[in-house]
Amino acid sequence: MKAVIIGAGAVGYHIAKALYATNDVIIIEQDQETCKRVDELDVQVIQGNGANVSILSKVLKGTDILMAVTGSDEVNIVACMAAKLIVGDKGKLKTMARVSNPDYINKPVAKRASIGIDVMICPELAMASEVAQILAIPSAIDAESFAEGKVEMMELVVSKGSYFANKMLKDLYLADSCIVSAIFRKDDVIIPHGEDSMQENDHIVVIGQPSAMKEIRGLLGEIVGKRSKVMIIGGGIVGFYLAKLIANSETDIKIIESRRARCEDIADKLSGVLVLNGDGTDITLLKDEGINEMDVVISVTDSDEKNLLCSLIAKKLGAKKVIARSDRSDYISLFEMVGVDSAVSPRGATVNEVLKLTMGTSIGTITTIEGQKARIIEYTASSKSKIVGKPLREVKFPAGAIVSMIVHNGRTIVPRGSHVVEENDRVVVFTLPSSMEAVEKLFK
């Protein structure tokens, strides 16, 4: 497949990194220094304006997908529109634009086919939605739903004395409709079997139907329905949208924002949310606002360094759980290493949307776990899929992947070796990056 990426900043670079090994990738970037950075990847780099019709005309022949992900919404929109006009109605080109201005988009992912944009994505809103899902499950550091809510995923930390600590999988008393799909132990990823045990500080991924996941939350001592206290540091796009998403839940929300005018704007738009004009690193302010009583503190300013500092201060002052925004994905493991419970990146959602467009099969939800260490992908099996019509034990499944859950005619199933996948089944697969290509071939 041939892909053109306009913009080689943080988002564009990571998209190229995810695609270049198995695709023909061209990057268009104006800044000379940024062009040098992507030279380390095996891709063609063109220095210039990605919205320039002359440049686009030279690279679009045979292109399957164009992704405009510069820091300018207008450049991204114009580039997609121009590309569609150049290719014409008979072209099969797919376009994606990264957009951050709420005037253009009011949800994480939207379609604007009428103006030449197949997918419009707002990374900031997508990240806010991801954090809202995590907040809905206090025990989790990551959460996602699949198959229209019939399957849920939770990532948990095994704490000292918890139900999972020092137990082998075969000794767990879990519902038949859920499964431990992975164990992350320091730099290792383990796809577990019955004899594998879970140790303190392991991160584990549990996948199952919603009723079973509620039972697990009970085993972890979570009180379902308890009103929680949340503090959001940073009232920008992410902070505002996150507060808006959770405002009607059983949550008491405080927002700390340094810009007075922005505080007034948020207060006017969000009734029932306490908005404070101040600095999220002000220890006196944080103490006065009861940070030690907070169930969750989320730092989502535009500065990775400030988010890290705010999170560490919050943790030190007694906040139960801290979540930090990290625009640089290579910081995520560092954040978690020094005590942040969960670090999230707005670019991860963008990369996942790109993968949906490029994988060429019927993909539902796709989510990235532990930075880029693993992915969980929801496929819809077709009559031509190699996985269909034979017992799973006879399918040559790669060692770095596992079928975690199947939804058949609305019924959620934890598959065994004897299970046969049928056409139109929703199949939820946990996979390491090294196994993605092999898994993809099973569903083509």
C-alpha positions in Angstrom: 0.0 0.0 0.0 1.2 3.5 -0.8 0.7 6.2 1.9 1.4 9.9 1.9 1.8 11.7 5.2 1.7 15.5 5.3 3.6 16.7 8.4 6.5 15.0 10.1 6.0 16.3 13.6 5.4 13.9 16.5 2.1 12.5 15.1 3.4 12.2 11.5 6.6 10.6 12.7 4.8 7.9 14.7 2.4 7.2 11.9 5.3 6.7 9.5 7.1 4.5 12.1 3.9 2.3 12.4 3.6 1.9 8.6 6.9 2.0 6.9 8.0 -1.6 7.4 5.2 -3.0 5.3 4.1 -0.1 3.2 5.4 2.5 0.7 5.5 5.7 2.7 6.1 9.3 1.4 6.4 12.2 3.9 5.9 15.9 2.9 7.3 18.3 5.5 8.2 22.0 5.3 10.8 22.3 8.1 14.3 21.2 7.1 15.3 20.0 10.5 12.1 17.9 10.9 12.9 16.3 7.5 16.3 15.2 8.8 14.7 13.5 11.8 12.5 11.2 9.6 15.5 10.3 7.4 16.2 7.5 9.9 13.1 5.7 8.6 13.1 4.0 5.3 10.7 6.5 3.7 10.8 9.1 0.9 10.9 12.6 2.3 9.9 15.7 0.3 10.5 19.2 1.7 7.6 21.5 0.9 4.1 22.6 1.6 1.8 19.5 1.8 -1.2 21.6 0.6 0.7 22.7 -2.5 -1.3 21.3 -5.5 1.9 21.0 -7.6 3.6 18.8 -5.0 0.5 16.7 -4.4 0.0 16.1 -8.1 3.5 14.5 -8.3 3.0 12.0 -5.4 -0.7 11.0 -5.6 -0.5 8.6 -8.5 -1.2 5.1 -7.0 -1.6 6.5 -3.5 -4.1 4.6 -1.3 -4.3 6.9 1.7 -3.3 10.5 2.4 -3.0 11.6 6.1 -2.6 15.4 6.8 -1.4 15.7 10.4 0.5 19.0 10.5 -0.1 21.4 13.4 -2.4 23.6 11.3 -6.0 22.5 11.0 -6.5 24.6 7.9 -3.5 23.1 6.1 -4.7 19.6 6.9 -8.3 20.3 5.6 -7.1 22.0 2.4 -4.6 19.2 1.7 -7.3 16.6 1.9 -9.7 18.6 -0.2 -7.1 19.3 -2.9 -6.0 15.6 -3.0 -9.6 14.5 -3.7 -10.0 17.0 -6.4 -6.7 15.9 -8.1 -7.6 12.3 -8.0 -11.2 12.8 -9.1 -14.4 10.9 -8.4 -13.1 7.6 -9.7 -10.1 7.6 -7.4 -9.9 5.2 -4.5 -7.9 7.6 -2.4 -8.8 7.7 1.4 -8.0 10.9 3.2 -7.6 11.7 6.9 -7.2 15.1 8.5 -6.0 15.9 12.0 -8.1 18.8 13.5 -8.0 20.3 16.9 -10.2 23.4 16.7 -13.6 22.7 18.4 -15.2 25.0 15.7 -14.4 22.2 13.1 -15.1 19.1 15.2 -17.0 18.3 18.4 -16.3 14.6 18.8 -13.1 12.4 18.6 -13.7 11.0 15.1 -16.0 12.4 12.4 -16.6 11.8 8.7 -16.7 14.8 6.3 -16.9 13.0 2.9 -18.9 15.8 1.4 -15.8 18.1 1.6 -13.3 15.4 0.7 -12.3 14.1 4.1 -13.0 10.5 4.8 -11.9 10.7 8.5 -11.5 13.8 10.6 -9.9 13.1 13.9 -9.2 15.3 17.0 -6.4 13.7 19.0 -7.2 15.8 22.0 -10.9 14.8 22.1 -9.9 11.2 21.5 -7.6 11.3 24.5 -10.2 12.9 26.7 -12.6 10.1 25.8 -10.0 7.5 26.7 -9.4 9.1 30.1 -13.1 9.2 30.7 -13.3 5.5 30.2 -10.5 4.9 32.7 -12.3 7.2 35.2 -15.4 5.0 34.9 -13.4 2.1 36.4 -11.5 3.3 39.5 -9.4 0.1 39.7 -8.2 0.4 36.1 -5.3 2.3 34.6 -6.6 1.7 31.1 -10.0 0.6 29.7 -11.7 0.1 26.4 -14.9 -1.5 25.1 -15.4 -3.7 22.0 -18.2 -5.1 19.9 -20.6 -2.3 20.7 -20.1 -2.7 24.5 -20.5 -6.5 24.6 -16.8 -6.9 25.5 -14.7 -4.8 27.9 -11.0 -4.6 28.6 -9.3 -3.4 31.8 -5.6 -3.0 32.5 -4.9 -3.3 36.2 -1.9 -3.0 38.5 -1.4 -6.0 40.8 -0.9 -4.4 44.2 0.4 -6.0 47.3 -2.3 -8.1 49.0 -4.7 -7.8 46.1 -6.8 -10.7 44.8 -4.4 -11.4 41.9 -1.1 -11.1 43.8 1.0 -14.2 43.8 -1.7 -16.4 42.2 -1.3 -18.7 39.3 -3.9 -18.3 36.5 -5.3 -21.8 37.1 -6.1 -20.8 40.7 -8.2 -17.7 39.9 -11.9 -18.0 40.4 -13.0 -15.9 37.5 -16.3 -16.0 35.6 -16.2 -18.2 32.5 -16.8 -15.1 30.4 -13.5 -13.3 31.1 -9.8 -14.1 30.6 -6.4 -12.7 31.6 -4.9 -12.0 28.2 -1.5 -10.6 29.1 0.9 -9.8 31.9 3.3 -6.9 31.5 6.3 -7.4 33.9 8.9 -4.6 33.5 10.0 -4.9 29.9 8.5 -8.3 29.3 5.1 -9.2 27.8 3.7 -12.6 28.8 0.8 -14.2 27.1 -0.1 -16.4 30.1 -1.0 -20.0 30.6 -2.4 -21.8 33.7 1.0 -22.2 35.4 1.9 -18.5 35.1 1.6 -16.5 38.2 1.0 -12.7 38.7 3.4 -10.8 40.9 3.2 -7.5 42.7 3.5 -4.5 40.4 2.7 -6.6 37.3 0.3 -4.9 34.9 -2.4 -7.4 33.7 -5.0 -7.1 30.9 -8.4 -8.7 31.6 -11.0 -9.0 28.8 -14.5 -10.2 29.3 -18.2 -9.4 29.2 -19.4 -6.4 31.3 -21.1 -8.5 34.0 -17.9 -10.5 34.6 -15.8 -7.3 34.8 -18.1 -5.9 37.5 -17.4 -9.1 39.5 -13.6 -8.4 39.2 -14.0 -4.8 40.3 -15.8 -6.2 43.4 -12.9 -8.7 44.1 -10.6 -5.7 44.0 -12.6 -3.9 46.7 -14.2 -1.3 44.4 -17.5 0.1 45.6 -19.6 0.5 42.6 -21.8 3.6 42.7 -19.5 5.5 45.1 -19.2 9.2 44.3 -15.7 10.1 43.3 -13.6 13.3 43.6 -11.7 14.3 40.5 -9.3 17.2 40.0 -8.3 18.2 36.4 -5.2 20.4 36.0 -5.4 22.3 32.7 -8.5 23.7 31.2 -7.6 23.5 27.5 -9.4 21.4 24.9 -8.6 18.1 26.7 -9.5 19.3 30.2 -12.7 21.0 29.1 -13.9 18.1 27.0 -13.0 15.6 29.8 -15.0 17.6 32.4 -17.9 17.8 30.0 -17.9 14.0 29.5 -17.9 13.1 33.1 -20.0 16.1 34.5 -23.2 14.1 34.6 -21.7 11.0 36.4 -21.3 10.5 40.1 -18.3 12.8 40.2 -17.3 16.0 42.0 -15.0 17.9 39.6 -12.5 20.6 40.2 -10.6 22.3 37.3 -7.4 24.3 37.9 -6.5 26.6 35.0 -3.9 29.4 34.9 -5.7 31.7 32.4 -8.4 33.8 34.0 -10.4 34.3 30.8 -10.4 30.6 30.1 -11.7 29.9 33.7 -14.6 32.2 33.1 -15.4 30.6 29.8 -15.4 27.1 31.3 -17.5 28.2 34.3 -20.1 29.6 31.9 -20.3 26.4 29.9 -20.1 23.8 32.7 -22.5 24.2 35.5 -21.7 22.2 38.6 -18.0 22.2 38.0 -15.8 24.2 40.3 -13.2 26.2 38.3 -10.2 27.6 40.1 -7.8 30.2 38.6 -4.3 29.1 39.6 -1.2 27.1 39.0 -1.3 23.3 39.2 2.2 23.3 40.8 1.1 25.6 43.6 1.4 23.3 46.6 -0.5 25.6 48.9 -3.4 25.8 46.5 -3.5 22.0 46.0 -3.5 21.4 49.8 -6.2 24.0 50.3 -8.4 22.3 47.7 -8.0 18.9 49.4 -5.8 17.1 46.9 -5.2 14.4 49.6 -8.9 13.5 49.3 -8.9 13.2 45.5 -9.7 9.8 44.0 -8.0 10.9 40.7 -5.9 13.8 39.7 -5.5 14.3 35.9 -2.9 16.7 34.5 -3.6 17.6 30.9 -1.8 20.9 30.2 0.1 21.5 27.0 3.5 20.8 28.6 4.7 17.3 29.3 7.2 18.5 31.9 4.5 20.4 33.8 2.1 17.4 33.6 4.9 15.2 35.1 5.6 17.7 37.9 1.9 18.2 38.7 1.3 14.5 38.9 4.3 13.8 41.1 3.3 16.6 43.5 -0.3 15.2 43.6 1.0 11.7 44.3 3.2 13.0 47.1 0.4 14.9 48.7 -1.9 11.9 48.8 -4.0 11.6 45.7 -5.1 8.0 45.2 -4.5 7.9 41.4 -2.7 10.2 39.0 -3.1 10.4 35.2 -0.8 12.5 33.0 -0.9 13.7 29.4 2.3 13.0 27.5 2.5 14.3 24.0 5.8 12.5 23.5 5.1 8.8 23.5 8.7 8.0 24.4 8.0 9.8 27.8 5.1 7.4 28.7 7.2 4.7 30.1 9.3 7.3 32.0 6.2 8.8 33.5 5.0 5.5 34.8 8.4 4.5 36.0 8.6 7.5 38.4 5.1 7.0 39.9 2.4 8.2 37.5 -0.3 5.6 37.5 -1.3 6.1 33.8 0.2 8.3 31.1 -1.9 8.9 27.9 -1.0 10.4 24.6 -3.3 12.2 22.1 -1.3 10.8 19.2 -2.1 7.1 20.1 -5.7 7.5 19.0 -4.5 9.0 15.7 -2.2 6.1 15.0 -5.1 3.7 15.8 -7.4 5.4 13.3 -4.7 5.2 10.6 -4.3 1.5 11.3 -8.0 1.0 10.8 -7.9 2.7 7.4 -4.8 0.8 6.3 -5.3 -2.7 7.5 -7.8 -3.4 4.7 -10.1 -5.8 6.7 -13.3 -5.2 8.7 -11.8 -3.6 11.8 -14.0 -2.4 14.7 -12.2 -1.0 17.8 -8.4 -1.0 18.0 -6.5 0.0 21.1 -2.8 0.3 22.1 -1.6 -1.1 25.4 1.4 0.0 27.4 2.6 2.6 24.9 3.3 0.5 21.8 4.0 -2.8 23.4 0.8 -4.5 22.3 -2.6 -4.0 20.6 -6.1 -5.3 21.1 -8.0 -5.4 17.8 -11.6 -6.3 17.0 -12.1 -8.1 13.7 -15.2 -9.1 11.9 -14.6 -12.5 10.3 -15.6 -12.9 6.7 -16.4 -16.1 4.7 -12.9 -15.8 3.2 -11.0 -15.4 6.5 -8.5 -18.2 7.1 -9.6 -18.4 10.7 -13.2 -19.4 9.8 -14.5 -22.9 9.6 -12.0 -24.9 11.6 -11.1 -25.4 15.3 -8.8 -22.7 16.7 -6.3 -25.4 17.6 -5.8 -26.1 13.9 -5.3 -22.4 13.0 -1.6 -21.4 12.7 -1.9 -18.6 15.1 1.4 -16.6 15.8 3.0 -17.1 19.2 2.7 -13.5 20.0 -1.1 -13.3 19.7 -4.2 -14.8 21.3 -7.9 -14.8 20.6 -9.3 -13.4 23.8 -13.0 -13.2 23.1 -15.6 -14.0 20.4 -19.0 -12.5 20.0 -21.3 -14.9 18.1 -24.9 -13.8 17.5 -24.7 -11.4 20.4 -23.3 -14.0 22.8 -19.9 -13.5 24.3 -17.6 -16.5 24.4 -14.1 -17.2 25.8 -12.9 -19.5 23.1 -11.2 -22.9 23.7 -9.1 -24.9 21.2 -12.2 -26.7 19.9 -14.1 -23.5 19.1 -14.9 -22.8 15.5 -15.1 -19.2 14.3 -18.0 -18.5 12.0 -18.6 -15.8 9.4 -19.6 -12.4 10.9 -18.3 -13.3 14.3 -16.6 -10.5 16.2 -13.2 -11.7 17.2 -11.1 -9.7 19.8 -7.4 -10.5 19.4 -4.5 -9.5 21.7 -1.3 -9.2 19.7 2.2 -8.0 20.0 3.4 -5.7 17.2 5.7 -8.4 15.8 2.6 -10.7 15.2 0.2 -8.1 13.7 1.0 -8.9 10.1 0.5 -12.6 10.7 -2.8 -12.1 12.5 -4.0 -9.8 9.7 -3.4 -12.5 7.1 -5.7 -14.8 9.0 -8.6 -12.4 8.6 -8.0 -11.2 5.0 
